[in-house]
Amino acid sequence: MAFVVGVYARTQAASLRQEEWAALRRSLQIGPMDESGFAGTARLQLAWISLDGSVGTAEQQPDGTCSLLWGNVYREGHDGRANRQLLRDEAGRDEPRLADTSGAFGFACHDAASDSLCLLTDKLGIRPLFVYCASDRVWFSSSLRVMERLPAVRKVMDLRAMTETAFFGWPLGDRTAYVDIRVLRPGERLRIDASRVHADYYWRWNTLPAWQGSREECVTDLATRFRTAIRRRRRADKRVFSLLSGGLDSRMIATALREQGTEVVACNFSPIGTQDQVYSREAAKALGCHYASLPLEAGHSPNLYMQLSTAWRAGEIDGGGPVDRPHWVFAGIGGSTGFGAVFWDEELINFFRSGRTREGVEFFFARMGWRLIERLYPRGDLARMREALVEGVLEQLREFPCEDPARGFHLFEMMNDQRRHLHAHWDNASMHGMQFYVPFFDSQFLERMLSIPLDWTLRHDLYYQWMEEFDPAARSVPWQVYPGHKPCPVIPSQPVPTQWEAGGRYVLADRAAWDAPLSSMLALRPFPRILNRNYLRYVRLMRTFGGDYGYAVEAAGKMCDVWQRSEGRMEWR
C-alpha cells in the first residue's frame, strides 16, 4: 500500500508555506499505526503512508534535486539504487530512456538543473498518479481520494467523465471525475516548470514492432518472460500468498511459483459448489499448494479485497505457517483480456480491419451489455451523452493508431478498462491493507503479447499451447472455460455449474442497502440538474414491490457523490 501526496512551487518567488505542508498531512488522514514519511525542500514537499516497503526514501541531492519513488521498478541486472538514478536522470533528459523498465510504480522529482517537476508512472499506468496544475502550484497524489481532501485543489465535476463512468465503469484517457484533475496515461512523462506543462511518452504501446518469429518461438519466449515476471516479484521469498480461482490465470501464476521452489498459500473466494471453487481445490492439490476456500456469502456483492484481508487477519486462512510478505498477494488480473482475448472473435476483428470503426465500437458496446440508463438523465442531454461515449473511444483510437486496427482497439481495452480496474484497489488500500502482484501486466511480458498477431490468441488458442511450456500438473485437472472458447480437454468427474450460472449469488439482495442512499439522494437540496428526480422516485416506488434497480441507484449515487464534493459546480469537457 502506498499513498503519496505532494505539492510543488513552480517558481522560486512562490516558495511553499507551512500550511501547505500541513494540508498534505491532513489529506493522508494518518492513523496512529500508519508508517508515514515526510520530506522536501522549499520548492517540493512530499508526504506518504507506506506498508511493507511500498515507498522508498525520498532522496535529496547536493544540487537541491529531490525525488521519491513508490512501487517497484524492475530492470534485469540493476538494483534499486541504479533504478532510482535512472529515473532522476529522466527528469532532466529530453530523450526518454526507460524502455527497459518494468513493474508498477510512480515517481516524482524536482530537478534542480532544469528547475522543473517531473512526474512518471509505469508503462501501463497500473500505479495511478493524479495531477492538478495551478498557475504557481502543482498538487499531485497516487490517490484521487487524497486529492479530494486538498482544499487548494479546485473540484468541478466533469460531466463527460461521469457519463463515461456510468457507462463503462471508469472515465477514458486521462480524465477523472473532476475537470481540472487528470491522471497520467500509460508510459507518460509530465514535466512542469514556471511557464509550461509538457507531456510526452517514454513508452508507446502502439509502436511495438510486429513479431517476426514463428508461433512456437513466440510461445517459448512468452513462457520465459512470464517466469521472469514471477521471479522478479517473489524476490527471495520462500512462502507467498496467492489467489487461486477455477480458471487459468491464477493457476499459471501458482504453477510458475511452484516451479521456482516457492511454497504457495492459495485462497479461493467463490459461490459454493461452482467450478470456481471445485476446480481451484483440485488445482491446488495437483500443484502442491496450501489451500483455503472461503465461499462468498449469498445475497451480498463481494468486496474481495476486504474479505481477503479480514479472513487473513482472523486466521481463517491456514497457510501452514507465515508468508514472507503478508500484505502482498499474487493475482491473475489481466490474463484473460491481455492474453486470452476473452471478448474477441473474427466478427469483431472484421469491423476494425474493414474500416468500420464506429460500427465496431457500437457492436462491442452491445456485446458487453453496456447501456446508458436513459431515464436517469434529462432528455435534453441524451444525444450529447450518447455521442460522447462513442467519440471518447474513437479519440483514444486516433491517439494511439496501430498498423492493425483491431490491435488498436485491444490497446484501448488494456489502457483504459484494464489499468483502471486496479485504481480502485489502490484507492481502498487504506482499509484492506493488501497489495497485488499482477505478473500478467508485466510490461516485458506484454511487449511480446501485444506484438504478435491478435488472431493467434482467439478463444485461448495460443494460451493452451503456452501452458504446455509449464509443469503438466497445471493441465492435469479441469478448469472453467469462457463461453465460446476452446473446451477444457480434461473431463470433470461430475458436472459442476459455472460461476456465471451461479451469478445470482453475487447480487446484492438487501433492499435497505439501496433504499438508504436512494432516500438520501432524493432529499438533496438543491437536486442535481443532471439527474431525473422523477425517475429516481419511480425507482423507489418499484423497490417496494421488489424491483431490482440497484444499477440505477449505483450510477446516480456516483454522480451525486462527486456533485456534492464539487459543491454543485459542473462542466462538460
C-alpha positions in Angstrom: 0.0 0.0 0.0 1.3 3.4 -0.9 -0.4 6.8 -0.5 1.8 9.6 -1.8 0.9 13.3 -2.0 3.0 16.3 -2.9 3.0 20.0 -3.7 5.4 21.8 -6.0 6.1 25.6 -6.2 6.6 26.4 -9.9 8.8 29.5 -9.2 11.4 30.4 -6.5 9.4 33.5 -5.8 6.4 31.4 -4.7 8.0 29.1 -2.2 5.9 26.7 -0.2 4.3 27.7 3.0 4.0 25.8 6.2 0.2 25.5 6.0 0.6 23.7 2.6 2.7 21.0 4.1 0.2 20.7 6.9 -2.5 20.2 4.2 -0.6 17.3 2.8 -0.5 15.6 6.3 -4.2 16.1 6.8 -5.1 14.8 3.3 -3.5 11.4 4.2 -5.5 11.1 7.4 -2.5 9.4 9.0 -3.5 7.0 11.8 -1.5 6.0 14.9 -0.4 2.7 13.4 0.5 4.0 9.9 4.1 4.1 8.8 4.4 7.7 7.4 7.1 9.8 6.0 7.8 13.4 5.1 10.5 15.1 3.1 11.1 18.1 0.8 12.6 21.4 0.1 11.4 25.0 -0.2 10.0 24.0 -3.7 8.8 20.4 -3.3 7.1 18.9 -0.3 6.2 15.2 -0.1 4.2 13.1 2.4 3.3 9.4 2.2 2.0 6.4 4.0 3.7 3.1 3.2 3.1 -0.6 4.0 5.7 -3.3 3.7 8.3 -1.3 1.7 5.9 0.1 -0.9 7.5 3.6 -0.7 11.3 4.2 -0.7 13.1 7.0 1.0 13.0 10.5 -0.5 16.4 11.4 -1.9 17.9 14.9 -1.8 21.0 15.6 -3.9 23.6 18.3 -3.1 22.3 20.5 -6.0 18.8 20.6 -4.5 17.2 17.9 -6.6 14.6 16.0 -4.5 12.8 12.8 -5.6 10.6 10.0 -4.4 9.8 6.5 -5.9 6.9 4.4 -4.8 6.0 0.9 -6.1 8.5 -1.4 -7.8 10.8 -0.9 -10.8 12.4 -3.9 -12.4 15.4 -3.9 -14.7 17.5 -7.0 -15.3 20.9 -6.6 -13.7 20.1 -3.4 -11.9 19.4 -2.8 -8.3 17.1 -0.2 -6.6 19.8 2.4 -6.4 20.5 2.2 -10.1 16.8 2.4 -11.0 16.3 5.5 -8.9 19.3 7.1 -10.6 17.8 6.3 -14.0 14.5 7.9 -13.0 16.3 11.0 -11.7 18.2 11.3 -14.9 14.9 11.0 -16.8 13.6 14.2 -15.1 16.1 16.4 -16.9 16.6 14.5 -20.1 14.8 15.3 -23.4 15.1 11.9 -24.9 13.4 9.2 -22.8 15.4 6.1 -21.9 13.1 4.0 -19.8 12.3 1.4 -22.5 13.8 -1.5 -20.4 11.9 -0.8 -17.2 9.0 -3.0 -15.9 6.9 -3.0 -12.8 4.2 -0.9 -11.3 5.5 2.5 -9.9 5.1 6.2 -9.6 7.9 8.8 -9.4 8.2 12.5 -8.6 11.3 14.6 -8.9 12.2 18.3 -8.7 15.2 18.5 -11.0 17.3 21.5 -9.8 19.3 21.7 -13.1 16.2 22.3 -15.3 14.2 23.8 -12.4 11.2 21.7 -13.2 9.0 19.0 -11.7 8.9 15.6 -13.4 6.1 13.1 -12.8 6.2 9.5 -14.1 4.0 6.4 -14.0 4.7 2.9 -15.2 4.2 1.7 -18.8 0.6 0.6 -18.2 -0.3 3.2 -15.6 -1.0 0.5 -13.1 0.0 2.8 -10.2 -2.1 5.9 -10.9 -0.8 9.4 -10.5 -3.3 12.3 -10.3 -2.3 15.9 -11.0 -3.8 19.3 -10.6 -1.9 22.3 -12.0 -2.5 25.9 -10.9 -0.6 29.0 -12.0 2.0 28.8 -9.2 1.4 25.3 -7.7 1.2 21.7 -8.7 -0.6 19.2 -6.5 -0.3 15.5 -7.1 -1.2 12.2 -5.4 -1.3 8.5 -6.0 -4.9 8.5 -4.8 -7.9 10.5 -6.1 -9.4 10.3 -2.6 -6.4 12.1 -1.2 -6.6 14.8 -3.9 -10.3 15.3 -3.0 -9.2 16.3 0.6 -6.8 19.0 -0.5 -8.6 22.4 -0.1 -6.4 24.1 -2.7 -7.4 21.7 -5.4 -10.3 23.0 -7.5 -13.1 20.4 -7.7 -15.6 20.8 -10.5 -17.4 17.8 -11.8 -16.6 16.7 -15.3 -20.0 15.7 -16.8 -18.4 13.9 -19.7 -16.1 11.9 -17.4 -19.1 11.0 -15.2 -21.1 9.9 -18.2 -18.2 7.6 -19.1 -18.1 6.3 -15.6 -21.8 5.5 -15.5 -21.4 3.6 -18.8 -18.0 1.9 -18.8 -17.3 2.0 -15.1 -14.4 4.4 -15.5 -13.5 7.6 -17.4 -11.5 7.3 -20.6 -7.9 8.5 -21.3 -6.6 11.0 -18.7 -10.0 12.2 -17.5 -11.1 11.9 -13.9 -14.4 12.9 -12.2 -13.1 16.4 -11.9 -12.4 18.9 -14.8 -9.0 20.1 -13.5 -7.6 16.8 -12.1 -6.1 14.5 -14.7 -4.4 11.1 -14.3 -1.2 10.2 -16.1 -1.6 7.9 -19.1 0.4 4.7 -19.6 4.1 5.4 -20.1 3.6 9.2 -19.7 6.2 11.7 -18.5 4.9 15.0 -17.3 7.3 17.9 -16.9 6.3 21.2 -15.4 8.2 24.4 -15.0 7.3 28.1 -14.4 5.9 28.7 -17.9 4.6 25.4 -19.3 3.2 21.9 -18.7 4.8 19.5 -21.2 3.6 15.9 -21.6 5.3 13.2 -23.6 5.6 9.4 -23.6 8.7 7.4 -22.7 6.8 4.4 -23.9 4.0 3.9 -26.5 2.4 0.5 -26.9 1.2 1.2 -30.4 4.7 1.4 -31.8 5.7 -2.1 -30.9 7.4 -3.9 -33.9 5.4 -6.8 -35.1 6.7 -10.3 -34.1 8.7 -11.8 -36.9 9.4 -15.3 -35.5 7.3 -18.5 -35.5 4.4 -19.3 -33.3 6.5 -21.9 -31.5 9.3 -19.4 -30.8 6.7 -16.9 -29.5 5.3 -19.5 -27.1 8.7 -20.3 -25.7 9.6 -16.6 -25.4 6.3 -15.8 -23.6 7.0 -18.6 -21.1 10.5 -17.2 -20.4 9.2 -13.7 -19.9 6.4 -14.9 -17.6 8.8 -16.9 -15.4 11.0 -13.7 -15.2 7.9 -11.7 -14.2 7.2 -14.1 -11.4 10.8 -14.3 -10.2 11.1 -10.5 -10.0 8.1 -10.2 -7.9 8.6 -13.0 -5.5 12.3 -12.0 -5.0 13.8 -14.2 -2.3 10.5 -15.2 -0.7 10.1 -18.8 0.2 6.4 -18.7 1.0 3.9 -16.4 -0.7 0.2 -15.7 -0.7 -1.8 -16.1 -4.0 -5.4 -16.0 -5.1 -6.5 -19.2 -6.9 -9.7 -19.4 -9.0 -11.1 -22.2 -11.1 -9.7 -20.6 -14.2 -6.3 -20.5 -15.8 -4.6 -17.1 -15.0 -4.1 -17.6 -11.3 -3.4 -21.3 -11.8 -0.5 -20.5 -14.1 0.9 -18.0 -11.6 0.8 -20.7 -8.9 2.4 -23.1 -11.3 5.3 -20.8 -12.1 5.8 -20.1 -8.4 5.9 -23.8 -7.6 8.3 -24.4 -10.4 10.7 -21.9 -8.7 10.5 -23.8 -5.4 8.2 -21.4 -3.7 5.5 -22.5 -1.2 2.2 -21.1 -2.2 -0.7 -20.3 0.2 -3.6 -20.3 -2.2 -7.0 -18.8 -1.4 -10.3 -19.0 -3.3 -13.4 -16.9 -3.0 -16.4 -18.2 -4.9 -20.0 -19.4 -4.6 -20.3 -22.8 -3.0 -20.3 -25.8 -5.4 -19.3 -23.9 -8.5 -16.5 -24.7 -11.0 -14.5 -21.8 -9.5 -14.5 -23.5 -6.1 -14.2 -27.1 -7.1 -11.6 -26.7 -9.8 -9.4 -24.4 -7.7 -9.3 -27.0 -5.0 -8.2 -29.7 -7.5 -5.6 -27.4 -8.9 -4.1 -26.6 -5.5 -3.9 -30.3 -4.8 -2.2 -31.1 -8.1 0.3 -28.3 -7.7 1.0 -28.9 -4.0 -0.3 -25.6 -2.7 -1.6 -24.9 0.8 -5.3 -24.1 0.1 -8.2 -22.3 1.7 -11.7 -21.9 0.3 -13.8 -19.1 1.6 -17.3 -19.0 0.0 -18.8 -15.7 -0.9 -21.9 -15.0 1.1 -25.1 -15.3 -0.9 -27.1 -12.1 -1.2 -24.1 -9.7 -1.0 -21.9 -8.0 -3.6 -18.4 -9.3 -3.0 -15.7 -7.0 -1.7 -12.9 -9.3 -2.5 -10.1 -7.1 -1.1 -11.8 -6.6 2.3 -12.9 -10.3 2.5 -9.4 -11.4 1.8 -7.9 -9.0 4.4 -10.4 -9.9 7.1 -10.0 -13.6 6.6 -6.3 -13.4 6.6 -6.1 -11.3 9.8 -8.7 -13.5 11.5 -6.7 -16.7 10.9 -9.3 -18.2 8.6 -6.6 -19.0 6.0 -4.3 -21.7 7.3 -1.1 -21.5 5.3 0.9 -23.9 7.3 3.0 -21.0 8.6 3.6 -17.3 8.0 4.2 -16.0 4.5 7.2 -13.7 3.9 5.2 -10.6 3.0 1.6 -10.9 4.3 0.5 -7.7 2.7 1.3 -8.8 -0.8 -0.8 -11.3 -2.9 -0.4 -12.6 -6.4 -3.4 -12.3 -8.6 -4.3 -13.3 -12.1 -5.8 -10.0 -13.1 -5.3 -9.1 -16.8 -4.6 -12.6 -18.2 -8.0 -13.1 -19.9 -8.1 -9.8 -21.6 -4.4 -9.4 -22.4 -3.6 -13.0 -23.4 -6.9 -14.9 -23.7 -8.7 -12.4 -26.0 -11.8 -13.1 -23.9 -14.0 -10.5 -25.7 -12.7 -11.1 -29.2 -13.7 -13.2 -32.3 -13.5 -12.9 -36.1 -16.7 -10.9 -36.3 -15.4 -8.1 -34.0 -12.0 -8.1 -35.6 -13.5 -7.7 -39.1 -15.3 -4.5 -38.1 -12.0 -2.7 -37.4 -9.9 -4.3 -40.2 -12.6 -3.4 -42.8 -12.6 0.3 -41.7 -16.0 0.2 -40.0 -14.6 1.5 -36.7 -17.6 3.3 -35.4 -19.8 0.2 -36.1 -17.2 -1.9 -34.3 -17.3 0.2 -31.3 -21.1 0.2 -31.1 -21.1 -3.6 -31.7 -18.7 -4.0 -28.8 -20.9 -1.9 -26.6 -23.9 -4.2 -27.4 -21.8 -7.4 -26.9 -20.7 -6.2 -23.4 -24.2 -5.2 -22.5 -23.2 -1.6 -21.8 -26.3 0.7 -21.9 -26.9 4.3 -20.9 -29.7 4.4 -18.3 -31.5 7.0 -20.4 -34.4 7.5 -18.0 -31.9 8.5 -15.3 -30.9 11.7 -17.2 -32.7 14.8 -18.6 -34.0 14.2 -22.1 -32.2 17.2 -23.5 -28.7 15.8 -22.5 -29.1 12.3 -24.0 -28.0 13.0 -27.6 -24.8 14.6 -26.4 -24.2 11.8 -23.9 -24.7 9.0 -26.5 -22.3 10.6 -29.0 -19.7 11.4 -26.3 -19.5 7.7 -25.4 -18.6 6.6 -28.9 -16.5 9.6 -29.7 -14.5 9.0 -26.5 -13.4 5.6 -27.7 -12.7 7.0 -31.2 -10.5 9.7 -29.7 -8.4 7.0 -28.0 -8.0 5.0 -31.2 -6.9 8.1 -33.1 -4.4 9.0 -30.3 -2.7 5.5 -30.4 -3.0 4.3 -34.0 -1.8 0.8 -34.8 -0.8 -0.9 -38.0 -3.5 -3.5 -37.2 -6.7 -1.5 -36.4 -8.0 -4.5 -34.4 -4.9 -4.4 -32.2 -5.6 -0.7 -31.7 -9.0 -1.5 -30.1 -7.3 -4.2 -28.0 -4.9 -1.5 -26.7 -7.9 0.7 -26.0 -9.1 -2.0 -23.6 -5.7 -2.5 -22.0 -5.0 1.2 -21.5 -8.5 2.0 -20.2 -10.5 -0.9 -18.8 -7.6 -3.0 -17.6 -5.4 -0.3 -15.9 -8.5 1.4 -14.4 -9.6 -1.8 -12.7 -6.7 -1.6 -10.3 -7.1 2.1 -9.5 -10.0 1.3 -7.1 -7.8 -1.3 -5.4 -5.1 1.2 -4.6 -7.6 3.9 -3.5 -9.1 1.5 -1.0 -5.9 0.0 0.2 -6.0 2.0 3.5 -9.0 -0.1 4.5 -7.9 -3.6 3.4 -4.1 -3.2 3.6 -3.5 -5.6 0.6 -1.3 -5.1 -2.5 -1.5 -7.1 -5.6 1.3 -8.5 -7.7 -0.1 -8.8 -11.3 2.5 -10.6 -13.4 0.2 -10.7 -16.4 0.6 -6.9 -16.5 4.4 -7.2 -16.5 5.3 -4.8 -19.3 8.0 -7.0 -20.8 5.6 -9.9 -20.9 3.0 -7.6 -22.5 5.6 -6.3 -25.1 5.7 -9.8 -26.6 2.0 -10.4 -26.1 0.9 -7.2 -27.8 3.3 -7.6 -30.7 2.0 -11.0 -32.0 -1.0 -11.4 -34.3 -4.2 -10.9 -32.4 -5.7 -13.9 -34.3 -3.4 -16.3 -32.6 -4.9 -15.5 -29.2 -8.6 -16.0 -30.1 -10.5 -18.4 -27.8 -7.4 -19.0 -25.7 -5.8 -21.0 -28.5 -2.3 -19.7 -28.0 -2.8 -19.8 -24.3 -3.4 -23.6 -24.3 -0.2 -24.0 -26.4 1.7 -21.8 -23.9 0.5 -23.9 -21.0 2.5 -26.8 -22.4 5.7 -25.0 -21.5 4.9 -25.4 -17.8 4.5 -28.2 -15.3 2.0 -30.8 -16.7 0.3 -30.7 -13.3 -1.4 -27.5 -14.3 -3.1 -29.3 -17.1 -4.0 -32.5 -15.2 -7.2 -31.2 -13.6 -10.2 -29.4 -15.2 -10.6 -25.6 -15.5 -13.5 -23.4 -16.2 -13.9 -22.0 -19.7 -15.4 -18.8 -21.1 -18.4 -19.4 -23.3 -17.4 -19.9 -26.9 -13.7 -20.6 -26.1 -11.7 -23.8 -26.6 -13.1 -26.6 -24.3 -11.0 -27.9 -21.5 -9.5 -31.3 -22.6 -9.8 -32.7 -19.1 -13.2 -34.2 -18.5 -14.5 -33.5 -15.0 -15.6 -36.4 -12.8 -19.1 -34.9 -12.4 -21.0 -31.9 -13.8 -20.4 -28.7 -11.8 -22.2 -25.3 -12.5 -20.1 -22.4 -13.7 -19.7 -19.2 -11.6 -21.8 -17.4 -14.3 -24.7 -19.9 -13.8 -24.5 -19.1 -10.1 -24.3 -15.4 -10.7 -27.4 -14.7 -8.7 -25.4 -15.4 -5.6 -23.3 -12.2 -6.3 -26.4 -10.0 -6.4 -27.0 -7.6 -3.5 -30.4 -8.6 -2.3 -30.6 -6.5 0.8 -33.1 -3.8 -0.1 -32.0 -1.5 2.7 -28.6 -1.2 1.2 -30.1 0.5 -1.9 -33.0 2.3 -0.1 -30.9 4.3 2.3 -28.7 6.0 -0.4 -31.7 6.5 -2.6 -33.6 8.3 0.1 -30.5 10.5 0.7 -30.2 11.4 -2.9 -33.9 12.3 -3.3 -33.5 14.6 -0.2 -30.7 16.7 -1.8 -31.5 20.4 -1.9 -30.9 21.7 -4.5 -31.2 18.5 -6.5 -28.6 17.9 -9.2 -30.0 19.0 -12.5 -28.1 16.3 -14.3 -30.4 13.6 -12.9 -34.1 12.9 -13.4 -35.6 13.1 -10.0 -38.9 11.6 -11.1 -37.2 8.5 -12.4 -35.5 8.0 -9.0 -38.9 8.4 -7.3 -40.2 5.7 -9.7 -37.2 3.5 -8.7 -38.1 4.0 -5.0 -41.7 3.0 -5.7 -40.7 -0.1 -7.7 -38.3 -1.1 -4.9 -41.3 -1.5 -2.6 -42.6 -4.2 -4.9 -39.2 -6.0 -5.0 -37.9 -4.5 -8.3 -34.1 -4.7 -8.8 -32.9 -1.2 -9.7 -29.6 -1.3 -7.9 -27.7 -0.5 -11.2 -29.6 2.9 -11.4 -29.1 3.7 -7.7 -25.4 3.0 -8.0 -25.0 5.1 -11.1 -26.9 8.0 -9.5 -25.0 7.6 -6.3 -21.6 8.1 -8.0 -22.9 11.2 -9.8 -24.3 12.7 -6.6 -21.2 12.0 -4.6 -19.0 13.9 -7.0 -21.6 16.6 -7.4 -21.6 17.2 -3.6 -17.8 17.2 -3.4 -17.8 19.8 -6.2 -20.4 21.9 -4.3 -22.7 21.7 -7.3 -20.2 23.0 -9.8 -20.0 21.1 -13.1 -18.8 21.5 -16.7 -18.9 19.4 -19.8 -15.4 18.9 -21.3 
